């Protein structure tokens, strides 16, 4: 995955999660991104994250990097 290039790239995901409070479950990430107006490619990328809790943005970026 190219960082910062695609619409679902980690840098773009973080744009829509910048104000989220951690720890956050994957479902919380998705709800927050929807409220922030994230487009479909970003929402799809979040939906593909491994299920579970994320302790900070670095944890989300790591999870996004594991998604094909």
N, CA, C, O and CB atoms as a CASP TS submission, in Angstrom:
PFRMAT TS
TARGET T0000
AUTHOR 0000-0000-0000
METHOD Language model
MODEL 1
PARENT N/A
ATOM      1  N   UNK     1       0.840  -1.171   0.000  1.00  0.00           N
ATOM      2  CA  UNK     1       0.000   0.000   0.000  1.00  0.00           C
ATOM      3  C   UNK     1       0.884   1.232   0.000  1.00  0.00           C
ATOM      4  O   UNK     1       1.818   1.325   0.796  1.00  0.00           O
ATOM      5  CB  UNK     1      -0.955  -0.001   1.206  1.00  0.00           C
ATOM      6  N   UNK     2       0.605   2.164  -0.869  1.00  0.00           N
ATOM      7  CA  UNK     2       1.371   3.398  -0.951  1.00  0.00           C
ATOM      8  C   UNK     2       0.845   4.385   0.074  1.00  0.00           C
ATOM      9  O   UNK     2      -0.329   4.753   0.041  1.00  0.00           O
ATOM     10  CB  UNK     2       1.306   3.998  -2.370  1.00  0.00           C
ATOM     11  N   UNK     3       1.682   4.802   0.958  1.00  0.00           N
ATOM     12  CA  UNK     3       1.256   5.712   2.014  1.00  0.00           C
ATOM     13  C   UNK     3       0.982   7.097   1.445  1.00  0.00           C
ATOM     14  O   UNK     3       1.817   7.684   0.756  1.00  0.00           O
ATOM     15  CB  UNK     3       2.317   5.791   3.121  1.00  0.00           C
ATOM     16  N   UNK     4      -0.224   7.611   1.754  1.00  0.00           N
ATOM     17  CA  UNK     4      -0.572   8.965   1.379  1.00  0.00           C
ATOM     18  C   UNK     4      -1.044   9.159  -0.053  1.00  0.00           C
ATOM     19  O   UNK     4      -1.377  10.281  -0.433  1.00  0.00           O
ATOM     20  CB  UNK     4       0.573   9.816   1.605  1.00  0.00           C
ATOM     21  N   UNK     5      -1.086   8.112  -0.852  1.00  0.00           N
ATOM     22  CA  UNK     5      -1.452   8.291  -2.248  1.00  0.00           C
ATOM     23  C   UNK     5      -2.895   7.925  -2.533  1.00  0.00           C
ATOM     24  O   UNK     5      -3.637   8.733  -3.090  1.00  0.00           O
ATOM     25  CB  UNK     5      -0.552   7.478  -3.115  1.00  0.00           C
ATOM     26  N   UNK     6      -3.304   6.729  -2.164  1.00  0.00           N
ATOM     27  CA  UNK     6      -4.660   6.286  -2.444  1.00  0.00           C
ATOM     28  C   UNK     6      -5.649   6.890  -1.468  1.00  0.00           C
ATOM     29  O   UNK     6      -5.273   7.355  -0.392  1.00  0.00           O
ATOM     30  CB  UNK     6      -4.743   4.774  -2.398  1.00  0.00           C
ATOM     31  N   UNK     7      -6.918   6.880  -1.854  1.00  0.00           N
ATOM     32  CA  UNK     7      -7.950   7.476  -1.006  1.00  0.00           C
ATOM     33  C   UNK     7      -8.085   6.759   0.330  1.00  0.00           C
ATOM     34  O   UNK     7      -8.524   7.359   1.311  1.00  0.00           O
ATOM     35  CB  UNK     7      -9.281   7.466  -1.724  1.00  0.00           C
ATOM     36  N   UNK     8      -7.713   5.477   0.379  1.00  0.00           N
ATOM     37  CA  UNK     8      -7.797   4.732   1.625  1.00  0.00           C
ATOM     38  C   UNK     8      -6.460   4.585   2.311  1.00  0.00           C
ATOM     39  O   UNK     8      -6.348   3.844   3.287  1.00  0.00           O
ATOM     40  CB  UNK     8      -8.377   3.382   1.374  1.00  0.00           C
ATOM     41  N   UNK     9      -5.440   5.275   1.824  1.00  0.00           N
ATOM     42  CA  UNK     9      -4.103   5.182   2.403  1.00  0.00           C
ATOM     43  C   UNK     9      -4.119   5.673   3.847  1.00  0.00           C
ATOM     44  O   UNK     9      -4.962   6.490   4.217  1.00  0.00           O
ATOM     45  CB  UNK     9      -3.089   5.993   1.570  1.00  0.00           C
ATOM     46  N   UNK    10      -3.187   5.175   4.664  1.00  0.00           N
ATOM     47  CA  UNK    10      -3.164   5.555   6.082  1.00  0.00           C
ATOM     48  C   UNK    10      -3.212   7.051   6.337  1.00  0.00           C
ATOM     49  O   UNK    10      -3.894   7.482   7.266  1.00  0.00           O
ATOM     50  CB  UNK    10      -1.945   5.004   6.720  1.00  0.00           C
ATOM     51  N   UNK    11      -2.523   7.852   5.558  1.00  0.00           N
ATOM     52  CA  UNK    11      -2.548   9.301   5.773  1.00  0.00           C
ATOM     53  C   UNK    11      -3.958   9.853   5.579  1.00  0.00           C
ATOM     54  O   UNK    11      -4.370  10.768   6.292  1.00  0.00           O
ATOM     55  CB  UNK    11      -1.567  10.006   4.817  1.00  0.00           C
ATOM     56  N   UNK    12      -4.687   9.307   4.633  1.00  0.00           N
ATOM     57  CA  UNK    12      -6.053   9.758   4.392  1.00  0.00           C
ATOM     58  C   UNK    12      -7.006   9.261   5.477  1.00  0.00           C
ATOM     59  O   UNK    12      -7.942   9.966   5.855  1.00  0.00           O
ATOM     60  CB  UNK    12      -6.530   9.285   3.022  1.00  0.00           C
ATOM     61  N   UNK    13      -6.771   8.052   5.975  1.00  0.00           N
ATOM     62  CA  UNK    13      -7.579   7.544   7.082  1.00  0.00           C
ATOM     63  C   UNK    13      -7.386   8.440   8.296  1.00  0.00           C
ATOM     64  O   UNK    13      -8.357   8.817   8.953  1.00  0.00           O
ATOM     65  CB  UNK    13      -7.205   6.075   7.418  1.00  0.00           C
ATOM     66  N   UNK    14      -6.148   8.778   8.595  1.00  0.00           N
ATOM     67  CA  UNK    14      -5.863   9.590   9.783  1.00  0.00           C
ATOM     68  C   UNK    14      -6.508  10.972   9.691  1.00  0.00           C
ATOM     69  O   UNK    14      -6.847  11.564  10.716  1.00  0.00           O
ATOM     70  CB  UNK    14      -4.354   9.735   9.973  1.00  0.00           C
ATOM     71  N   UNK    15      -6.679  11.485   8.485  1.00  0.00           N
ATOM     72  CA  UNK    15      -7.341  12.788   8.299  1.00  0.00           C
ATOM     73  C   UNK    15      -8.746  12.772   8.892  1.00  0.00           C
ATOM     74  O   UNK    15      -9.177  13.754   9.497  1.00  0.00           O
ATOM     75  CB  UNK    15      -7.406  13.155   6.799  1.00  0.00           C
ATOM     76  N   UNK    16      -9.454  11.670   8.723  1.00  0.00           N
ATOM     77  CA  UNK    16     -10.830  11.564   9.192  1.00  0.00           C
ATOM     78  C   UNK    16     -10.938  11.062  10.625  1.00  0.00           C
ATOM     79  O   UNK    16     -12.029  11.040  11.196  1.00  0.00           O
ATOM     80  CB  UNK    16     -11.601  10.657   8.287  1.00  0.00           C
ATOM     81  N   UNK    17      -9.818  10.660  11.207  1.00  0.00           N
ATOM     82  CA  UNK    17      -9.819  10.168  12.584  1.00  0.00           C
ATOM     83  C   UNK    17      -9.030  11.081  13.517  1.00  0.00           C
ATOM     84  O   UNK    17      -8.755  10.708  14.658  1.00  0.00           O
ATOM     85  CB  UNK    17      -9.247   8.761  12.637  1.00  0.00           C
ATOM     86  N   UNK    18      -8.666  12.263  13.049  1.00  0.00           N
ATOM     87  CA  UNK    18      -7.758  13.121  13.812  1.00  0.00           C
ATOM     88  C   UNK    18      -8.279  13.498  15.193  1.00  0.00           C
ATOM     89  O   UNK    18      -7.475  13.711  16.101  1.00  0.00           O
ATOM     90  CB  UNK    18      -7.483  14.367  13.038  1.00  0.00           C
ATOM     91  N   UNK    19      -9.580  13.587  15.385  1.00  0.00           N
ATOM     92  CA  UNK    19     -10.132  13.998  16.675  1.00  0.00           C
ATOM     93  C   UNK    19     -10.720  12.853  17.494  1.00  0.00           C
ATOM     94  O   UNK    19     -11.366  13.098  18.512  1.00  0.00           O
ATOM     95  CB  UNK    19     -11.184  15.030  16.456  1.00  0.00           C
ATOM     96  N   UNK    20     -10.511  11.613  17.070  1.00  0.00           N
ATOM     97  CA  UNK    20     -11.093  10.485  17.793  1.00  0.00           C
ATOM     98  C   UNK    20     -10.364  10.272  19.117  1.00  0.00           C
ATOM     99  O   UNK    20      -9.169  10.545  19.231  1.00  0.00           O
ATOM    100  CB  UNK    20     -11.038   9.204  16.936  1.00  0.00           C
ATOM    101  N   UNK    21     -11.083   9.792  20.091  1.00  0.00           N
ATOM    102  CA  UNK    21     -10.490   9.478  21.394  1.00  0.00           C
ATOM    103  C   UNK    21     -10.121   8.000  21.417  1.00  0.00           C
ATOM    104  O   UNK    21     -10.930   7.136  21.078  1.00  0.00           O
ATOM    105  CB  UNK    21     -11.472   9.827  22.565  1.00  0.00           C
ATOM    106  N   UNK    22      -8.912   7.733  21.813  1.00  0.00           N
ATOM    107  CA  UNK    22      -8.423   6.361  21.933  1.00  0.00           C
ATOM    108  C   UNK    22      -8.412   5.963  23.396  1.00  0.00           C
ATOM    109  O   UNK    22      -8.320   6.835  24.261  1.00  0.00           O
ATOM    110  CB  UNK    22      -7.008   6.213  21.314  1.00  0.00           C
ATOM    111  N   UNK    23      -8.504   4.670  23.704  1.00  0.00           N
ATOM    112  CA  UNK    23      -8.632   3.550  22.770  1.00  0.00           C
ATOM    113  C   UNK    23      -9.998   3.562  22.084  1.00  0.00           C
ATOM    114  O   UNK    23     -10.987   4.057  22.624  1.00  0.00           O
ATOM    115  CB  UNK    23      -8.421   2.215  23.502  1.00  0.00           C
ATOM    116  N   UNK    24     -10.016   3.004  20.884  1.00  0.00           N
ATOM    117  CA  UNK    24     -11.244   2.958  20.094  1.00  0.00           C
ATOM    118  C   UNK    24     -11.337   1.618  19.378  1.00  0.00           C
ATOM    119  O   UNK    24     -10.347   1.102  18.859  1.00  0.00           O
ATOM    120  CB  UNK    24     -11.295   4.127  19.077  1.00  0.00           C
ATOM    121  N   UNK    25     -12.533   1.072  19.363  1.00  0.00           N
ATOM    122  CA  UNK    25     -12.784  -0.170  18.632  1.00  0.00           C
ATOM    123  C   UNK    25     -12.928   0.163  17.148  1.00  0.00           C
ATOM    124  O   UNK    25     -13.227   1.300  16.784  1.00  0.00           O
ATOM    125  CB  UNK    25     -14.066  -0.901  19.172  1.00  0.00           C
ATOM    126  N   UNK    26     -12.718  -0.818  16.319  1.00  0.00           N
ATOM    127  CA  UNK    26     -12.855  -0.637  14.869  1.00  0.00           C
ATOM    128  C   UNK    26     -14.196   0.003  14.516  1.00  0.00           C
ATOM    129  O   UNK    26     -14.253   0.878  13.652  1.00  0.00           O
ATOM    130  CB  UNK    26     -12.711  -1.985  14.144  1.00  0.00           C
ATOM    131  N   UNK    27     -15.273  -0.421  15.172  1.00  0.00           N
ATOM    132  CA  UNK    27     -16.601   0.147  14.906  1.00  0.00           C
ATOM    133  C   UNK    27     -16.643   1.636  15.252  1.00  0.00           C
ATOM    134  O   UNK    27     -17.308   2.415  14.568  1.00  0.00           O
ATOM    135  CB  UNK    27     -17.678  -0.611  15.705  1.00  0.00           C
ATOM    136  N   UNK    28     -15.935   2.032  16.312  1.00  0.00           N
ATOM    137  CA  UNK    28     -15.866   3.444  16.686  1.00  0.00           C
ATOM    138  C   UNK    28     -15.125   4.246  15.615  1.00  0.00           C
ATOM    139  O   UNK    28     -15.512   5.369  15.290  1.00  0.00           O
ATOM    140  CB  UNK    28     -15.172   3.608  18.054  1.00  0.00           C
ATOM    141  N   UNK    29     -14.064   3.663  15.076  1.00  0.00           N
ATOM    142  CA  UNK    29     -13.302   4.320  14.014  1.00  0.00           C
ATOM    143  C   UNK    29     -14.199   4.581  12.811  1.00  0.00           C
ATOM    144  O   UNK    29     -14.183   5.667  12.231  1.00  0.00           O
ATOM    145  CB  UNK    29     -12.084   3.463  13.602  1.00  0.00           C
ATOM    146  N   UNK    30     -14.964   3.591  12.454  1.00  0.00           N
ATOM    147  CA  UNK    30     -15.846   3.698  11.298  1.00  0.00           C
ATOM    148  C   UNK    30     -16.926   4.765  11.522  1.00  0.00           C
ATOM    149  O   UNK    30     -17.169   5.593  10.644  1.00  0.00           O
ATOM    150  CB  UNK    30     -16.495   2.340  11.002  1.00  0.00           C
ATOM    151  N   UNK    31     -17.570   4.747  12.690  1.00  0.00           N
ATOM    152  CA  UNK    31     -18.601   5.753  12.989  1.00  0.00           C
ATOM    153  C   UNK    31     -18.021   7.162  12.960  1.00  0.00           C
ATOM    154  O   UNK    31     -18.642   8.086  12.434  1.00  0.00           O
ATOM    155  CB  UNK    31     -19.237   5.479  14.363  1.00  0.00           C
ATOM    156  N   UNK    32     -16.841   7.321  13.521  1.00  0.00           N
ATOM    157  CA  UNK    32     -16.209   8.631  13.565  1.00  0.00           C
ATOM    158  C   UNK    32     -15.889   9.125  12.143  1.00  0.00           C
ATOM    159  O   UNK    32     -16.126  10.287  11.814  1.00  0.00           O
ATOM    160  CB  UNK    32     -14.924   8.576  14.421  1.00  0.00           C
ATOM    161  N   UNK    33     -15.353   8.236  11.319  1.00  0.00           N
ATOM    162  CA  UNK    33     -15.015   8.612   9.944  1.00  0.00           C
ATOM    163  C   UNK    33     -16.265   9.013   9.164  1.00  0.00           C
ATOM    164  O   UNK    33     -16.221   9.951   8.368  1.00  0.00           O
ATOM    165  CB  UNK    33     -14.298   7.454   9.232  1.00  0.00           C
ATOM    166  N   UNK    34     -17.367   8.318   9.382  1.00  0.00           N
ATOM    167  CA  UNK    34     -18.629   8.669   8.722  1.00  0.00           C
ATOM    168  C   UNK    34     -19.064  10.068   9.154  1.00  0.00           C
ATOM    169  O   UNK    34     -19.452  10.883   8.317  1.00  0.00           O
ATOM    170  CB  UNK    34     -19.736   7.628   9.053  1.00  0.00           C
ATOM    171  N   UNK    35     -19.001  10.349  10.462  1.00  0.00           N
ATOM    172  CA  UNK    35     -19.379  11.683  10.966  1.00  0.00           C
ATOM    173  C   UNK    35     -18.497  12.783  10.388  1.00  0.00           C
ATOM    174  O   UNK    35     -18.946  13.912  10.191  1.00  0.00           O
ATOM    175  CB  UNK    35     -19.299  11.713  12.494  1.00  0.00           C
ATOM    176  N   UNK    36     -17.238  12.445  10.118  1.00  0.00           N
ATOM    177  CA  UNK    36     -16.287  13.428   9.587  1.00  0.00           C
ATOM    178  C   UNK    36     -16.372  13.575   8.066  1.00  0.00           C
ATOM    179  O   UNK    36     -15.641  14.371   7.477  1.00  0.00           O
ATOM    180  CB  UNK    36     -14.875  13.038   9.979  1.00  0.00           C
ATOM    181  N   UNK    37     -17.267  12.806   7.428  1.00  0.00           N
ATOM    182  CA  UNK    37     -17.480  12.946   5.992  1.00  0.00           C
ATOM    183  C   UNK    37     -16.530  12.146   5.120  1.00  0.00           C
ATOM    184  O   UNK    37     -16.311  12.494   3.960  1.00  0.00           O
ATOM    185  CB  UNK    37     -17.374  14.363   5.626  1.00  0.00           C
ATOM    186  N   UNK    38     -15.966  11.085   5.663  1.00  0.00           N
ATOM    187  CA  UNK    38     -15.050  10.245   4.878  1.00  0.00           C
ATOM    188  C   UNK    38     -15.765   9.651   3.670  1.00  0.00           C
ATOM    189  O   UNK    38     -16.935   9.278   3.743  1.00  0.00           O
ATOM    190  CB  UNK    38     -14.463   9.117   5.753  1.00  0.00           C
ATOM    191  N   UNK    39     -15.043   9.570   2.566  1.00  0.00           N
ATOM    192  CA  UNK    39     -15.577   8.998   1.328  1.00  0.00           C
ATOM    193  C   UNK    39     -15.455   7.469   1.365  1.00  0.00           C
ATOM    194  O   UNK    39     -14.776   6.899   2.219  1.00  0.00           O
ATOM    195  CB  UNK    39     -14.832   9.576   0.088  1.00  0.00           C
ATOM    196  N   UNK    40     -16.123   6.844   0.430  1.00  0.00           N
ATOM    197  CA  UNK    40     -16.205   5.382   0.377  1.00  0.00           C
ATOM    198  C   UNK    40     -14.850   4.664   0.423  1.00  0.00           C
ATOM    199  O   UNK    40     -14.732   3.677   1.149  1.00  0.00           O
ATOM    200  CB  UNK    40     -16.925   4.978  -0.866  1.00  0.00           C
ATOM    201  N   UNK    41     -13.833   5.101  -0.307  1.00  0.00           N
ATOM    202  CA  UNK    41     -12.548   4.376  -0.230  1.00  0.00           C
ATOM    203  C   UNK    41     -11.940   4.372   1.178  1.00  0.00           C
ATOM    204  O   UNK    41     -11.328   3.386   1.589  1.00  0.00           O
ATOM    205  CB  UNK    41     -11.551   4.994  -1.202  1.00  0.00           C
ATOM    206  N   UNK    42     -12.109   5.463   1.905  1.00  0.00           N
ATOM    207  CA  UNK    42     -11.593   5.531   3.276  1.00  0.00           C
ATOM    208  C   UNK    42     -12.417   4.616   4.181  1.00  0.00           C
ATOM    209  O   UNK    42     -11.861   3.883   4.999  1.00  0.00           O
ATOM    210  CB  UNK    42     -11.621   6.995   3.808  1.00  0.00           C
ATOM    211  N   UNK    43     -13.731   4.661   4.036  1.00  0.00           N
ATOM    212  CA  UNK    43     -14.603   3.804   4.835  1.00  0.00           C
ATOM    213  C   UNK    43     -14.320   2.332   4.549  1.00  0.00           C
ATOM    214  O   UNK    43     -14.299   1.515   5.469  1.00  0.00           O
ATOM    215  CB  UNK    43     -16.079   4.126   4.555  1.00  0.00           C
ATOM    216  N   UNK    44     -14.103   1.990   3.288  1.00  0.00           N
ATOM    217  CA  UNK    44     -13.759   0.612   2.928  1.00  0.00           C
ATOM    218  C   UNK    44     -12.460   0.184   3.586  1.00  0.00           C
ATOM    219  O   UNK    44     -12.350  -0.938   4.080  1.00  0.00           O
ATOM    220  CB  UNK    44     -13.647   0.465   1.412  1.00  0.00           C
ATOM    221  N   UNK    45     -11.475   1.075   3.596  1.00  0.00           N
ATOM    222  CA  UNK    45     -10.183   0.753   4.213  1.00  0.00           C
ATOM    223  C   UNK    45     -10.339   0.507   5.707  1.00  0.00           C
ATOM    224  O   UNK    45      -9.712  -0.400   6.255  1.00  0.00           O
ATOM    225  CB  UNK    45      -9.173   1.883   3.971  1.00  0.00           C
ATOM    226  N   UNK    46     -11.165   1.300   6.365  1.00  0.00           N
ATOM    227  CA  UNK    46     -11.400   1.105   7.801  1.00  0.00           C
ATOM    228  C   UNK    46     -12.144  -0.202   8.033  1.00  0.00           C
ATOM    229  O   UNK    46     -11.835  -0.935   8.973  1.00  0.00           O
ATOM    230  CB  UNK    46     -12.198   2.291   8.397  1.00  0.00           C
ATOM    231  N   UNK    47     -13.116  -0.498   7.190  1.00  0.00           N
ATOM    232  CA  UNK    47     -13.859  -1.758   7.327  1.00  0.00           C
ATOM    233  C   UNK    47     -12.951  -2.977   7.174  1.00  0.00           C
ATOM    234  O   UNK    47     -13.227  -4.030   7.748  1.00  0.00           O
ATOM    235  CB  UNK    47     -14.982  -1.821   6.293  1.00  0.00           C
ATOM    236  N   UNK    48     -11.885  -2.841   6.415  1.00  0.00           N
ATOM    237  CA  UNK    48     -10.964  -3.952   6.193  1.00  0.00           C
ATOM    238  C   UNK    48      -9.931  -4.114   7.309  1.00  0.00           C
ATOM    239  O   UNK    48      -9.189  -5.096   7.334  1.00  0.00           O
ATOM    240  CB  UNK    48     -10.257  -3.763   4.881  1.00  0.00           C
ATOM    241  N   UNK    49      -9.883  -3.149   8.230  1.00  0.00           N
ATOM    242  CA  UNK    49      -8.941  -3.266   9.349  1.00  0.00           C
ATOM    243  C   UNK    49      -9.247  -4.520  10.156  1.00  0.00           C
ATOM    244  O   UNK    49     -10.401  -4.943  10.235  1.00  0.00           O
ATOM    245  CB  UNK    49      -9.003  -2.013  10.257  1.00  0.00           C
ATOM    246  N   UNK    50      -8.228  -5.112  10.750  1.00  0.00           N
ATOM    247  CA  UNK    50      -8.491  -6.239  11.650  1.00  0.00           C
ATOM    248  C   UNK    50      -9.419  -5.807  12.785  1.00  0.00           C
ATOM    249  O   UNK    50      -9.278  -4.707  13.319  1.00  0.00           O
ATOM    250  CB  UNK    50      -7.167  -6.800  12.222  1.00  0.00           C
ATOM    251  N   UNK    51     -10.353  -6.660  13.148  1.00  0.00           N
ATOM    252  CA  UNK    51     -11.284  -6.354  14.221  1.00  0.00           C
ATOM    253  C   UNK    51     -10.533  -6.219  15.537  1.00  0.00           C
ATOM    254  O   UNK    51      -9.568  -6.941  15.785  1.00  0.00           O
ATOM    255  CB  UNK    51     -12.368  -7.436  14.326  1.00  0.00           C
ATOM    256  N   UNK    52     -10.972  -5.307  16.367  1.00  0.00           N
ATOM    257  CA  UNK    52     -10.351  -5.158  17.669  1.00  0.00           C
ATOM    258  C   UNK    52     -10.256  -3.717  18.098  1.00  0.00           C
ATOM    259  O   UNK    52     -10.816  -2.823  17.463  1.00  0.00           O
ATOM    260  CB  UNK    52      -8.993  -5.769  17.664  1.00  0.00           C
ATOM    261  N   UNK    53      -9.537  -3.500  19.188  1.00  0.00           N
ATOM    262  CA  UNK    53      -9.341  -2.166  19.744  1.00  0.00           C
ATOM    263  C   UNK    53      -8.012  -1.599  19.278  1.00  0.00           C
ATOM    264  O   UNK    53      -7.029  -2.321  19.118  1.00  0.00           O
ATOM    265  CB  UNK    53      -9.402  -2.198  21.281  1.00  0.00           C
ATOM    266  N   UNK    54      -8.005  -0.300  19.066  1.00  0.00           N
ATOM    267  CA  UNK    54      -6.810   0.425  18.641  1.00  0.00           C
ATOM    268  C   UNK    54      -6.469   1.429  19.728  1.00  0.00           C
ATOM    269  O   UNK    54      -7.331   2.178  20.188  1.00  0.00           O
ATOM    270  CB  UNK    54      -7.023   1.136  17.256  1.00  0.00           C
ATOM    271  N   UNK    55      -5.202   1.440  20.137  1.00  0.00           N
ATOM    272  CA  UNK    55      -4.823   2.275  21.270  1.00  0.00           C
ATOM    273  C   UNK    55      -4.383   3.685  20.871  1.00  0.00           C
ATOM    274  O   UNK    55      -4.387   4.596  21.699  1.00  0.00           O
ATOM    275  CB  UNK    55      -3.721   1.609  22.032  1.00  0.00           C
ATOM    276  N   UNK    56      -4.006   3.861  19.613  1.00  0.00           N
ATOM    277  CA  UNK    56      -3.599   5.186  19.132  1.00  0.00           C
ATOM    278  C   UNK    56      -3.590   5.170  17.602  1.00  0.00           C
ATOM    279  O   UNK    56      -3.855   4.143  16.978  1.00  0.00           O
ATOM    280  CB  UNK    56      -2.187   5.586  19.695  1.00  0.00           C
ATOM    281  N   UNK    57      -3.284   6.320  17.015  1.00  0.00           N
ATOM    282  CA  UNK    57      -3.302   6.415  15.551  1.00  0.00           C
ATOM    283  C   UNK    57      -2.234   5.525  14.920  1.00  0.00           C
ATOM    284  O   UNK    57      -2.446   4.967  13.844  1.00  0.00           O
ATOM    285  CB  UNK    57      -3.095   7.867  15.111  1.00  0.00           C
ATOM    286  N   UNK    58      -1.095   5.392  15.581  1.00  0.00           N
ATOM    287  CA  UNK    58      -0.044   4.513  15.050  1.00  0.00           C
ATOM    288  C   UNK    58      -0.550   3.079  14.934  1.00  0.00           C
ATOM    289  O   UNK    58      -0.207   2.368  13.990  1.00  0.00           O
ATOM    290  CB  UNK    58       1.212   4.561  15.950  1.00  0.00           C
ATOM    291  N   UNK    59      -1.356   2.664  15.883  1.00  0.00           N
ATOM    292  CA  UNK    59      -1.950   1.326  15.856  1.00  0.00           C
ATOM    293  C   UNK    59      -2.887   1.185  14.648  1.00  0.00           C
ATOM    294  O   UNK    59      -2.904   0.140  13.998  1.00  0.00           O
ATOM    295  CB  UNK    59      -2.721   1.044  17.176  1.00  0.00           C
ATOM    296  N   UNK    60      -3.658   2.222  14.347  1.00  0.00           N
ATOM    297  CA  UNK    60      -4.561   2.210  13.182  1.00  0.00           C
ATOM    298  C   UNK    60      -3.739   2.136  11.903  1.00  0.00           C
ATOM    299  O   UNK    60      -4.059   1.358  11.003  1.00  0.00           O
ATOM    300  CB  UNK    60      -5.477   3.474  13.166  1.00  0.00           C
ATOM    301  N   UNK    61      -2.689   2.933  11.816  1.00  0.00           N
ATOM    302  CA  UNK    61      -1.827   2.957  10.617  1.00  0.00           C
ATOM    303  C   UNK    61      -1.194   1.580  10.416  1.00  0.00           C
ATOM    304  O   UNK    61      -1.117   1.084   9.292  1.00  0.00           O
ATOM    305  CB  UNK    61      -0.714   4.055  10.746  1.00  0.00           C
ATOM    306  N   UNK    62      -0.743   0.970  11.505  1.00  0.00           N
ATOM    307  CA  UNK    62      -0.169  -0.376  11.413  1.00  0.00           C
ATOM    308  C   UNK    62      -1.206  -1.366  10.903  1.00  0.00           C
ATOM    309  O   UNK    62      -0.908  -2.194  10.042  1.00  0.00           O
ATOM    310  CB  UNK    62       0.370  -0.833  12.782  1.00  0.00           C
ATOM    311  N   UNK    63      -2.422  -1.283  11.429  1.00  0.00           N
ATOM    312  CA  UNK    63      -3.491  -2.163  10.970  1.00  0.00           C
ATOM    313  C   UNK    63      -3.812  -1.947   9.505  1.00  0.00           C
ATOM    314  O   UNK    63      -4.048  -2.908   8.772  1.00  0.00           O
ATOM    315  CB  UNK    63      -4.735  -1.953  11.800  1.00  0.00           C
ATOM    316  N   UNK    64      -3.823  -0.698   9.071  1.00  0.00           N
ATOM    317  CA  UNK    64      -4.111  -0.385   7.665  1.00  0.00           C
ATOM    318  C   UNK    64      -3.001  -0.913   6.756  1.00  0.00           C
ATOM    319  O   UNK    64      -3.264  -1.313   5.622  1.00  0.00           O
ATOM    320  CB  UNK    64      -4.276   1.141   7.471  1.00  0.00           C
ATOM    321  N   UNK    65      -1.783  -0.914   7.244  1.00  0.00           N
ATOM    322  CA  UNK    65      -0.670  -1.427   6.466  1.00  0.00           C
ATOM    323  C   UNK    65      -0.720  -2.927   6.266  1.00  0.00           C
ATOM    324  O   UNK    65      -0.073  -3.452   5.359  1.00  0.00           O
ATOM    325  CB  UNK    65       0.610  -1.061   7.120  1.00  0.00           C
ATOM    326  N   UNK    66      -1.479  -3.626   7.099  1.00  0.00           N
ATOM    327  CA  UNK    66      -1.603  -5.082   6.995  1.00  0.00           C
ATOM    328  C   UNK    66      -2.713  -5.500   6.032  1.00  0.00           C
ATOM    329  O   UNK    66      -2.823  -6.673   5.673  1.00  0.00           O
ATOM    330  CB  UNK    66      -1.865  -5.682   8.368  1.00  0.00           C
ATOM    331  N   UNK    67      -3.530  -4.538   5.618  1.00  0.00           N
ATOM    332  CA  UNK    67      -4.662  -4.813   4.726  1.00  0.00           C
ATOM    333  C   UNK    67      -4.170  -4.778   3.290  1.00  0.00           C
ATOM    334  O   UNK    67      -3.442  -3.871   2.889  1.00  0.00           O
ATOM    335  CB  UNK    67      -5.819  -3.785   4.941  1.00  0.00           C
ATOM    336  N   UNK    68      -4.577  -5.774   2.528  1.00  0.00           N
ATOM    337  CA  UNK    68      -4.175  -5.819   1.105  1.00  0.00           C
ATOM    338  C   UNK    68      -5.085  -4.988   0.268  1.00  0.00           C
ATOM    339  O   UNK    68      -4.904  -4.905  -0.946  1.00  0.00           O
ATOM    340  CB  UNK    68      -4.164  -7.244   0.578  1.00  0.00           C
TER
END
